[in-house]
Amino acid sequence: MRFHQLLAGALASSFAFISMSTSGDAAQVKVRSTLGQSTIVAGETEKVYLRISLEGIPLPTSERRTPVNVALVIDRSGSMGGNKIQQAKEASIMALNRLSIDDFAAVVAYNHEVDVIVPATRVAGHREMAADIRRLRSNGRTALYAGTKQGVREVRKFLSDNKVNRVILLSDGLANVGPSRPEDLAELARDVVREGISVTTIGLGLGYNEDLMAKLAYNSDGNHAFVEHPGDLVKIFNNEFGDVLSVVAQEVIIIIECRDGFRPSRVLGREAEINGRRIKIRLNQLYGAQEKYVVVELDVPKGAKIGDSDVADVSVGYRQMGTSARETVRSAVRGRFTAMSAEAEASIDKDVMTAVTAQIANEVNEQAVSLRDKGEIKQARKLLEKNAGYLTSAASRYDSDELRDLSTKNRQDAKSMSSKAEWNKTRKSMRARQHGLKTQQKY
């Protein structure tokens, strides 16, 4: 798809309204449904954007946090020798030390074979777990798929709606034993997320398959990180467990029912089911004090009359951690049609349009990687440079430091496209950034 076609929807117009939300007093999710522009020009605007923002409300400090059910899956193949395996072991021990007796944990190690170092158990003996981890040695090849599946099996032993169920996978190399295609891991991820299990993937160094690791995380609603230096593993594990320990809602289902001729054309960044005027989006979990959002592109009804208009009804259902009760938050979205372009321009919501711009630019960034993979280096570089220009222009219009930063990164990526020495690192960095933008990953 050409660059100008990708951007056409964003440049055509955008549209936002602070919605009305209703929920119980104990709701752990705050919902805000907003269009990119509260007033649109009747008969001229073809596309508008709706952003559904979800904010997790942190549990009171007096309440006990949600128990964790986690499996650490550690690559111990030959390429993990030396400082890599040492740092992986220390990061794992540090992370497990954050858990309490209410939590459950397992440790799986894999090379061409898979060993359960610590079977899934209630966390009680931190010293014994640490001693078992420190005995790990690196050798052999990489059965990543089998290691991940064993981690899932360990989590299943204590799988519960009242726990945060997570597999954390660390690897520094290519999967060369068993299934190894990104699609294989994506399918595994889709299977486990239906059970309420997420998989976070941590790629260490420059030898792993970033497509495989990113797809595994994306399709299970987990995190993904590129860690170039082993010394940064402790920080990444600390960030990951910060997320795991702060989950306030799971099994989040967003339903959007469009009204009065508005029709959904696509959802940016996330997988969704679109059936006529109805959209269904699933998230596995929501963290306290963090925002997740989805952006929907809508077709505007032709021949709309001047005046107020219903746009969509939004409901967000989720299972509340701690009580396992199902809660629903509802939101009604309204806008206004006008004949005045100036009135429409003045109603732009800069925050919403910053999110829209970031997601559209992220799609272009992904296409640039695909072009570079095909050897079309000049075309890929040109696409990224145009993307940077688009981001710079939008950053000025919406006064967004986030878009300025993304523009700078796109220009840097463009410069690295021609260098074989730099491309491997750049590609991994781009994949991690793309994942983070799609899912609003905190770290």
C-alpha positions as CSV (number, residue, x, y, z in Angstrom):
1,M,0.0,0.0,0.0
2,R,1.3,3.5,-0.9
3,F,2.3,5.9,1.9
4,H,-0.3,8.5,1.0
5,Q,-3.0,5.8,1.1
6,L,-2.0,4.8,4.6
7,L,-2.2,8.4,5.7
8,A,-5.3,9.4,3.9
9,G,-7.6,8.5,6.8
10,A,-5.6,10.5,9.2
11,L,-5.4,13.6,7.0
12,A,-9.0,13.5,5.9
13,S,-10.2,14.5,9.3
14,S,-10.5,13.3,12.9
15,F,-13.1,13.7,15.6
16,A,-13.5,13.7,19.7
17,F,-15.9,13.9,22.5
18,I,-15.6,13.4,26.2
19,S,-18.0,10.6,26.8
20,M,-20.3,9.8,29.6
21,S,-19.4,6.6,31.6
22,T,-21.3,4.7,34.2
23,S,-20.0,2.0,36.5
24,G,-20.2,0.8,40.1
25,D,-18.4,2.6,43.0
26,A,-15.9,-0.3,43.2
27,A,-15.0,-0.4,39.5
28,Q,-11.3,-1.0,38.9
29,V,-11.4,0.3,35.3
30,K,-12.0,3.8,34.2
31,V,-13.2,4.2,30.6
32,R,-13.0,7.3,28.4
33,S,-14.4,7.1,24.9
34,T,-13.3,10.0,22.7
35,L,-13.5,11.0,19.1
36,G,-10.6,12.8,17.4
37,Q,-12.7,15.9,16.9
38,S,-16.1,16.8,18.5
39,T,-17.4,18.6,15.4
40,I,-17.1,17.4,11.7
41,V,-18.0,19.0,8.4
42,A,-21.2,17.4,7.0
43,G,-20.7,16.0,3.5
44,E,-16.9,16.5,3.5
45,T,-15.4,14.4,6.2
46,E,-15.1,10.7,5.2
47,K,-13.3,9.2,8.2
48,V,-13.2,9.8,11.9
49,Y,-11.3,8.1,14.7
50,L,-12.7,6.8,18.0
51,R,-10.3,6.1,20.9
52,I,-11.4,3.9,23.8
53,S,-9.0,4.5,26.8
54,L,-8.9,2.1,29.7
55,E,-7.2,3.1,32.9
56,G,-6.7,0.6,35.7
57,I,-7.4,1.9,39.2
58,P,-4.7,0.7,41.6
59,L,-5.9,-1.4,44.5
60,P,-5.8,0.4,47.9
61,T,-2.6,-0.2,49.8
62,S,-4.7,-1.8,52.5
63,E,-5.8,-4.6,50.2
64,R,-3.8,-7.7,49.4
65,R,-2.6,-7.7,45.8
66,T,-3.6,-10.3,43.3
67,P,-1.6,-13.6,43.6
68,V,0.8,-14.4,40.8
69,N,1.2,-17.7,39.0
70,V,4.3,-17.5,36.9
71,A,6.8,-19.7,35.0
72,L,10.2,-18.4,34.1
73,V,11.5,-20.2,31.0
74,I,15.2,-19.7,30.6
75,D,17.4,-20.4,27.5
76,R,20.5,-22.3,28.6
77,S,21.7,-23.2,25.1
78,G,25.4,-22.9,24.2
79,S,25.1,-19.3,23.0
80,M,24.0,-18.3,26.5
81,G,27.4,-19.0,28.0
82,G,29.5,-16.7,30.1
83,N,27.9,-13.4,31.3
84,K,24.6,-14.0,29.6
85,I,23.6,-17.1,31.7
86,Q,25.0,-15.5,34.8
87,Q,22.9,-12.3,34.4
88,A,19.9,-14.4,33.4
89,K,20.2,-16.4,36.6
90,E,20.6,-13.3,38.9
91,A,17.7,-11.5,37.2
92,S,15.5,-14.5,37.7
93,I,16.4,-14.8,41.4
94,M,15.8,-11.1,41.9
95,A,12.4,-11.3,40.3
96,L,11.3,-14.4,42.3
97,N,12.4,-12.7,45.5
98,R,9.6,-10.2,44.9
99,L,7.0,-12.9,45.3
100,S,5.4,-14.0,48.5
101,I,3.8,-17.1,50.0
102,D,0.5,-16.3,48.3
103,D,2.2,-16.7,44.8
104,F,3.1,-19.7,42.7
105,A,6.2,-20.0,40.6
106,A,8.1,-22.5,38.4
107,V,11.4,-22.4,36.6
108,V,12.0,-24.2,33.3
109,A,15.3,-24.3,31.5
110,Y,15.8,-25.5,27.9
111,N,18.5,-26.2,25.3
112,H,17.8,-29.0,22.9
113,E,16.0,-30.6,25.8
114,V,13.7,-29.2,28.5
115,D,14.2,-29.5,32.2
116,V,11.9,-28.4,35.0
117,I,14.3,-26.9,37.5
118,V,11.6,-25.8,39.9
119,P,8.2,-27.5,39.5
120,A,5.2,-25.2,39.9
121,T,4.8,-24.6,43.6
122,R,3.8,-22.1,46.2
123,V,6.6,-19.7,46.8
124,A,8.1,-20.4,50.2
125,G,11.7,-21.3,50.0
126,H,13.4,-18.5,48.1
127,R,16.9,-19.8,49.0
128,E,16.2,-23.3,47.6
129,M,14.8,-21.8,44.4
130,A,17.8,-19.6,44.0
131,A,20.2,-22.5,44.6
132,D,18.5,-24.6,41.9
133,I,18.7,-21.7,39.4
134,R,22.4,-21.0,40.1
135,R,23.2,-24.6,39.2
136,L,22.2,-23.9,35.6
137,R,24.9,-24.4,32.9
138,S,24.7,-23.5,29.2
139,N,25.2,-25.9,26.3
140,G,23.4,-27.4,23.3
141,R,20.9,-26.1,20.9
142,T,17.6,-24.2,21.3
143,A,14.2,-26.0,21.7
144,L,12.3,-22.7,22.3
145,Y,8.9,-24.0,21.4
146,A,9.1,-27.0,23.7
147,G,10.5,-24.8,26.5
148,T,7.6,-22.4,26.2
149,K,5.0,-25.2,26.1
150,Q,6.5,-26.7,29.3
151,G,6.3,-23.3,30.9
152,V,2.6,-23.2,30.0
153,R,2.1,-26.7,31.5
154,E,3.6,-25.5,34.8
155,V,1.3,-22.5,34.9
156,R,-1.7,-24.7,34.2
157,K,-1.0,-26.6,37.4
158,F,-2.3,-23.7,39.5
159,L,-4.3,-21.9,36.8
160,S,-7.0,-19.7,38.3
161,D,-9.2,-16.8,37.6
162,N,-8.0,-15.3,40.8
163,K,-4.4,-15.2,39.8
164,V,-2.2,-13.4,37.2
165,N,-1.1,-16.3,35.0
166,R,2.1,-15.5,33.1
167,V,5.0,-17.2,31.3
168,I,8.2,-15.2,31.0
169,L,10.4,-16.5,28.2
170,L,14.1,-15.5,27.8
171,S,16.1,-16.4,24.7
172,D,19.3,-15.2,23.0
173,G,19.2,-17.5,19.9
174,L,17.2,-18.9,17.0
175,A,14.8,-21.7,17.7
176,N,16.5,-24.7,15.9
177,V,14.9,-27.7,17.6
178,G,11.2,-28.3,17.0
179,P,8.7,-25.7,15.6
180,S,10.5,-22.5,14.7
181,R,8.3,-20.3,12.5
182,P,6.8,-17.1,13.9
183,E,3.4,-18.5,12.9
184,D,3.9,-21.6,15.0
185,L,4.5,-19.5,18.1
186,A,1.7,-17.1,17.2
187,E,-0.7,-20.1,17.2
188,L,0.6,-21.3,20.5
189,A,0.0,-17.8,21.9
190,R,-3.6,-17.7,20.6
191,D,-4.3,-21.0,22.3
192,V,-2.9,-20.0,25.7
193,V,-4.5,-16.6,25.8
194,R,-7.9,-18.3,25.7
195,E,-7.0,-19.9,29.0
196,G,-6.1,-16.5,30.5
197,I,-2.3,-17.0,30.2
198,S,0.0,-14.3,28.7
199,V,3.5,-14.8,27.5
200,T,6.2,-12.1,27.9
201,T,9.2,-12.5,25.7
202,I,12.7,-11.1,26.3
203,G,15.2,-11.2,23.5
204,L,18.8,-11.0,24.6
205,G,21.6,-9.9,22.3
206,L,21.6,-9.9,18.6
207,G,21.0,-13.6,17.7
208,Y,17.3,-14.2,18.4
209,N,14.4,-14.1,16.0
210,E,12.5,-10.9,16.8
211,D,9.6,-11.8,14.6
212,L,9.0,-15.0,16.5
213,M,9.4,-13.4,19.9
214,A,7.2,-10.4,19.1
215,K,4.4,-12.5,17.6
216,L,4.4,-14.8,20.7
217,A,4.0,-11.8,23.0
218,Y,1.5,-9.9,20.8
219,N,-0.9,-12.8,20.3
220,S,-1.0,-13.6,24.0
221,D,-1.2,-10.0,25.1
222,G,2.2,-10.1,26.8
223,N,5.1,-7.8,26.8
224,H,8.2,-7.9,24.6
225,A,11.6,-6.5,25.2
226,F,14.9,-6.3,23.3
227,V,17.8,-6.4,25.7
228,E,21.1,-5.8,23.9
229,H,23.4,-6.2,27.0
230,P,23.1,-8.9,29.6
231,G,23.6,-6.3,32.4
232,D,20.2,-4.8,31.6
233,L,18.3,-8.0,32.4
234,V,17.8,-7.2,36.0
235,K,16.1,-3.9,35.0
236,I,13.9,-5.6,32.5
237,F,12.9,-8.4,34.9
238,N,12.1,-5.8,37.5
239,N,9.9,-3.9,35.1
240,E,8.1,-7.1,34.0
241,F,7.4,-8.1,37.5
242,G,6.2,-4.6,38.3
243,D,3.5,-5.2,35.7
244,V,2.7,-8.7,36.8
245,L,2.2,-7.6,40.4
246,S,-0.1,-4.6,39.4
247,V,-2.8,-6.4,37.4
248,V,-6.2,-5.1,38.5
249,A,-8.5,-6.6,35.7
250,Q,-8.5,-9.5,33.4
251,E,-10.6,-10.9,30.5
252,V,-11.3,-7.4,29.3
253,I,-13.9,-7.3,26.4
254,I,-14.6,-4.1,24.6
255,I,-17.9,-3.9,22.6
256,I,-18.5,-0.9,20.3
257,E,-21.9,-0.5,18.7
258,C,-21.9,2.2,16.0
259,R,-24.9,4.4,15.5
260,D,-26.7,6.5,12.9
261,G,-24.8,5.3,9.8
262,F,-21.3,5.3,11.3
263,R,-19.5,2.1,10.3
264,P,-16.2,0.7,11.5
265,S,-13.6,0.1,8.8
266,R,-10.6,-1.1,10.9
267,V,-9.0,-1.1,14.3
268,L,-5.4,0.3,14.5
269,G,-2.7,-1.7,16.2
270,R,-4.9,-4.5,17.7
271,E,-6.7,-7.5,16.5
272,A,-10.5,-7.2,16.5
273,E,-13.7,-8.8,15.3
274,I,-15.8,-6.5,13.1
275,N,-19.3,-7.6,12.2
276,G,-21.3,-4.9,10.5
277,R,-21.5,-2.0,12.9
278,R,-20.3,-4.0,15.9
279,I,-16.7,-4.3,17.0
280,K,-15.3,-6.7,19.6
281,I,-11.8,-6.4,21.1
282,R,-10.2,-8.5,23.7
283,L,-7.4,-7.7,26.2
284,N,-6.1,-10.3,28.6
285,Q,-5.3,-7.9,31.4
286,L,-5.1,-4.3,32.6
287,Y,-2.5,-2.9,35.0
288,G,-3.1,-0.4,37.8
289,A,-2.1,3.2,37.1
290,Q,-1.5,2.4,33.4
291,E,-3.6,3.3,30.3
292,K,-4.3,1.0,27.4
293,Y,-6.3,2.2,24.4
294,V,-7.8,1.0,21.1
295,V,-8.3,3.3,18.1
296,V,-11.1,2.6,15.7
297,E,-11.4,4.1,12.2
298,L,-15.0,4.9,11.3
299,D,-16.7,5.8,8.0
300,V,-18.9,8.9,8.4
301,P,-22.5,8.7,7.1
302,K,-23.1,10.6,3.9
303,G,-25.8,13.2,3.8
304,A,-25.7,13.8,7.5
305,K,-27.8,16.7,8.8
306,I,-26.3,19.6,10.7
307,G,-26.6,19.1,14.5
308,D,-25.9,16.6,17.2
309,S,-25.5,13.0,16.3
310,D,-25.1,9.7,18.2
311,V,-21.9,8.0,17.2
312,A,-21.4,4.8,19.2
313,D,-22.3,3.0,22.4
314,V,-19.3,1.4,24.2
315,S,-19.3,-1.2,26.9
316,V,-16.2,-2.6,28.6
317,G,-16.6,-5.8,30.6
318,Y,-13.9,-7.3,32.7
319,R,-13.2,-9.6,35.6
320,Q,-12.2,-7.7,38.7
321,M,-9.2,-9.1,40.4
322,G,-9.6,-10.1,44.0
323,T,-13.3,-10.8,43.9
324,S,-13.5,-12.4,40.4
325,A,-16.8,-10.4,39.9
326,R,-17.7,-9.3,36.4
327,E,-18.0,-5.6,36.0
328,T,-19.2,-3.5,33.1
329,V,-18.5,0.1,32.3
330,R,-20.6,1.8,29.7
331,S,-20.0,4.9,27.6
332,A,-22.1,6.9,25.1
333,V,-20.3,8.8,22.4
334,R,-21.9,11.8,20.6
335,G,-20.6,14.3,18.1
336,R,-21.9,17.2,16.0
337,F,-22.1,17.9,12.3
338,T,-21.5,21.4,11.1
339,A,-21.1,23.4,7.8
340,M,-18.2,25.4,9.2
341,S,-14.7,24.1,8.7
342,A,-13.3,26.5,11.3
343,E,-15.7,25.1,13.9
344,A,-14.5,21.5,13.1
345,E,-10.8,22.5,13.2
346,A,-11.2,24.2,16.6
347,S,-12.7,21.0,18.1
348,I,-9.7,18.7,17.4
349,D,-8.6,16.7,20.4
350,K,-4.8,16.7,20.3
351,D,-4.3,13.8,22.6
352,V,-6.5,11.5,20.6
353,M,-5.0,12.6,17.3
354,T,-1.5,12.0,18.7
355,A,-2.5,8.4,19.4
356,V,-4.0,8.0,15.9
357,T,-0.9,9.4,14.3
358,A,1.4,7.2,16.3
359,Q,-0.6,4.1,15.3
360,I,-0.7,5.0,11.6
361,A,3.0,5.8,11.6
362,N,3.6,2.5,13.3
363,E,2.0,0.6,10.4
364,V,4.2,2.5,8.0
365,N,7.2,1.6,10.1
366,E,6.3,-2.1,9.9
367,Q,6.0,-1.9,6.1
368,A,9.5,-0.3,5.9
369,V,10.9,-3.4,7.7
370,S,9.1,-5.7,5.1
371,L,10.6,-3.7,2.2
372,R,14.1,-3.9,3.8
373,D,13.7,-7.7,4.2
374,K,13.0,-7.9,0.5
375,G,16.2,-6.0,-0.3
376,E,14.3,-2.9,-1.4
377,I,16.6,-0.7,0.8
378,K,16.1,2.6,-1.0
379,Q,12.3,2.3,-1.0
380,A,12.3,1.3,2.7
381,R,14.5,4.3,3.6
382,K,12.4,6.7,1.6
383,L,9.3,5.4,3.3
384,L,10.8,6.0,6.7
385,E,11.9,9.5,5.8
386,K,8.4,10.3,4.6
387,N,7.0,8.8,7.8
388,A,9.4,11.0,9.8
389,G,8.1,14.1,7.9
390,Y,4.5,13.1,8.6
391,L,5.3,12.7,12.3
392,T,7.1,16.0,12.5
393,S,4.1,17.8,10.8
394,A,1.6,16.1,13.2
395,A,3.9,16.8,16.2
396,S,3.7,20.5,15.4
397,R,-0.1,20.5,14.8
398,Y,-0.8,18.5,18.0
399,D,2.0,19.9,20.1
400,S,3.3,16.4,20.8
401,D,6.7,15.5,22.2
402,E,5.8,11.8,21.7
403,L,5.5,12.3,17.9
404,R,8.7,14.4,17.7
405,D,10.5,11.5,19.4
406,L,9.0,9.0,17.0
407,S,10.0,11.2,14.1
408,T,13.6,11.3,15.3
409,K,13.6,7.5,15.7
410,N,12.3,7.0,12.1
411,R,15.0,9.2,10.7
412,Q,17.6,7.2,12.7
413,D,16.1,3.9,11.4
414,A,16.3,5.2,7.9
415,K,20.0,5.9,8.2
416,S,20.7,2.4,9.5
417,M,18.9,0.7,6.6
418,S,21.9,0.5,4.3
419,S,24.3,-0.9,6.9
420,K,24.5,-4.7,7.2
421,A,26.4,-4.2,10.5
422,E,23.7,-2.0,12.0
423,W,20.6,-3.5,10.5
424,N,20.3,-6.5,12.8
425,K,20.3,-4.3,15.9
426,T,18.0,-1.7,14.3
427,R,15.5,-4.3,13.2
428,K,15.2,-5.8,16.7
429,S,14.8,-2.3,18.2
430,M,12.1,-1.5,15.6
431,R,10.2,-4.6,16.3
432,A,10.2,-4.0,20.1
433,R,9.1,-0.4,19.5
434,Q,6.3,-1.5,17.2
435,H,5.1,-3.9,19.8
436,G,5.2,-1.3,22.5
437,L,3.2,1.2,20.5
438,K,0.5,-1.3,19.6
439,T,0.0,-2.4,23.1
440,Q,1.0,0.7,25.0
441,Q,3.6,-1.3,26.9
442,K,5.0,0.7,29.9
443,Y,8.6,-0.3,29.5
